[in-house]
Amino acid sequence: IISEDQFRQLEKIKTIGSTYMAASGLNDSTYDKAGRSHIRAMADYAMRMMDQMKYINEHSFNNFKMKIGLCYNHVYPTKKQLL
């Protein structure tokens, strides 16, 4: 799903166990300062993941559950990245 063109502003950060982390607008080419489309892309991606989980549950007789958290904030470079 994340490789689809509508989610081009997103980047998978990491997967740890059952936790999946993605971010949007991390660099100038994906950050939409005026329209904030990178935020909408992240929310749309979360909803698409929920739809996919529902489909998997219906067709595999499972009952997987998903929790989604969205946070909007600026990313500041660390001191090490500035050097």
TORDOBA-609193 format. One line per 2 residues: number of its first residue (from 0); their letters; for each residue z, y, x of N, C-alpha, C. Coordinates in steps of 0.02 Angstrom, whole numbers, plus 50000, padded with zeros to 5 digits. Layout:
N
NUM> a> Z/Y/X/Z/Y/X/Z/Y/X | ...
This chain:
83
0> ii> 50000/49940/50042/50000/50000/50000/50000/50063/50044 | 50040/50063/50096/50047/50124/50137/49981/50140/50173
2> se> 49936/50092/50180/49873/50105/50214/49820/50137/50169 | 49835/50143/50104/49788/50174/50058/49782/50249/50073
4> dq> 49723/50277/50061/49709/50346/50078/49757/50396/50046 | 49778/50383/49984/49822/50430/49950/49891/50434/49983
6> fr> 49908/50386/50026/49972/50386/50061/49963/50400/50136 | 49909/50434/50155/49894/50446/50226/49946/50492/50259
8> ql> 49984/50529/50220/50035/50573/50248/50100/50536/50265 | 50104/50472/50248/50164/50433/50258/50161/50392/50322
10> ek> 50219/50380/50350/50225/50337/50409/50282/50289/50399 | 50270/50226/50412/50323/50176/50411/50365/50188/50473
12> ik> 50429/50196/50465/50473/50208/50522/50500/50143/50549 | 50530/50103/50506/50557/50038/50529/50576/49995/50469
14> ti> 50584/49931/50483/50609/49883/50435/50667/49847/50469 | 50725/49849/50437/50784/49814/50463/50810/49770/50406
16> gs> 50805/49705/50416/50826/49659/50363/50786/49672/50300 | 50819/49689/50247/50784/49704/50184/50775/49779/50173
18> ty> 50789/49819/50223/50783/49892/50218/50716/49915/50248 | 50680/49954/50210/50615/49980/50231/50621/50056/50233
20> ma> 50601/50087/50288/50607/50159/50294/50539/50190/50310 | 50522/50241/50271/50459/50277/50282/50473/50352/50278
22> as> 50429/50392/50307/50438/50464/50307/50370/50497/50295 | 50372/50559/50273/50310/50596/50262/50314/50665/50293
24> gl> 50256/50692/50311/50254/50760/50337/50287/50768/50404 | 50282/50718/50448/50317/50721/50512/50281/50763/50565
26> nd> 50217/50775/50555/50181/50816/50605/50134/50865/50569 | 50102/50907/50607/50060/50960/50577/50003/50932/50535
28> st> 49977/50874/50553/49921/50847/50516/49941/50816/50449 | 50006/50800/50440/50028/50770/50378/50076/50814/50338
30> yd> 50097/50870/50368/50145/50915/50334/50106/50968/50295 | 50118/50971/50231/50084/51019/50187/50135/51072/50167
32> ka> 50140/51124/50208/50190/51177/50197/50180/51213/50131 | 50119/51226/50113/50105/51265/50052/50113/51223/49989
34> gr> 50079/51168/49986/50077/51129/49924/50129/51074/49919 | 50160/51057/49975/50211/51004/49977/50184/50937/49952
36> sh> 50119/50925/49963/50089/50863/49939/50118/50801/49974 | 50145/50810/50033/50175/50753/50069/50238/50728/50033
38> ir> 50272/50772/49998/50331/50751/49959/50309/50712/49897 | 50258/50737/49864/50231/50701/49806/50205/50632/49827
40> am> 50172/50629/49885/50146/50564/49909/50203/50515/49919 | 50259/50538/49945/50317/50493/49955/50345/50469/49888
42> ad> 50351/50514/49841/50376/50494/49774/50328/50446/49740 | 50263/50459/49745/50213/50415/49716/50215/50346/49750
44> ya> 50226/50345/49814/50231/50282/49851/50291/50242/49827 | 50348/50275/49818/50408/50241/49794/50396/50210/49725
46> mr> 50363/50247/49681/50348/50220/49615/50299/50162/49619 | 50252/50167/49663/50204/50112/49672/50238/50050/49698
48> mm> 50286/50058/49744/50324/50001/49769/50364/49968/49713 | 50393/50008/49669/50430/49980/49613/50384/49941/49566
50> dq> 50324/49967/49554/50275/49931/49513/50256/49865/49545 | 50248/49866/49611/50229/49805/49647/50285/49753/49643
52> mk> 50348/49777/49649/50405/49731/49644/50409/49700/49574 | 50395/49740/49523/50394/49713/49455/50340/49659/49448
54> yi> 50281/49672/49476/50227/49623/49474/50247/49558/49509 | 50277/49564/49567/50299/49505/49605/50350/49466/49565
56> ne> 50397/49500/49535/50449/49466/49495/50419/49429/49435 | 50371/49460/49402/50340/49429/49344/50299/49368/49361
58> hs> 50267/49368/49420/50221/49314/49438/50251/49262/49484 | 50312/49272/49506/50343/49223/49550/50410/49198/49523
60> fn> 50428/49219/49463/50490/49199/49431/50551/49216/49474 | 50548/49273/49509/50604/49298/49548/50634/49358/49512
62> nf> 50689/49381/49538/50722/49440/49510/50744/49487/49566 | 50695/49505/49609/50710/49551/49664/50726/49619/49635
64> km> 50772/49653/49667/50791/49720/49646/50777/49769/49703 | 50763/49831/49684/50746/49881/49734/50786/49945/49719
66> ki> 50813/49973/49771/50845/50039/49767/50804/50087/49810 | 50793/50147/49784/50753/50196/49820/50794/50260/49827
68> gl> 50794/50287/49887/50826/50351/49900/50776/50398/49932 | 50772/50458/49907/50727/50508/49935/50769/50567/49959
70> cy> 50752/50592/50018/50787/50649/50045/50735/50699/50071 | 50744/50760/50052/50699/50813/50075/50737/50856/50125
72> nh> 50712/50861/50185/50745/50900/50237/50697/50913/50294 | 50713/50960/50335/50674/50973/50395/50694/50925/50450
74> vy> 50647/50906/50492/50661/50864/50549/50662/50909/50610 | 50718/50908/50645/50725/50950/50704/50722/50905/50766
76> pt> 50686/50927/50819/50683/50887/50879/50752/50885/50914 | 50764/50830/50947/50827/50824/50986/50819/50863/51050
78> kk> 50873/50875/51084/50872/50910/51147/50827/50874/51198 | 50830/50808/51198/50790/50768/51243/50716/50778/51229
80> ql> 50696/50783/51165/50626/50793/51148/50600/50862/51168 | 50645/50910/51172/50626/50978/51191/50613/50984/51266
82> l> 50643/50941/51305/50636/50945/51379/50571/50917/51403
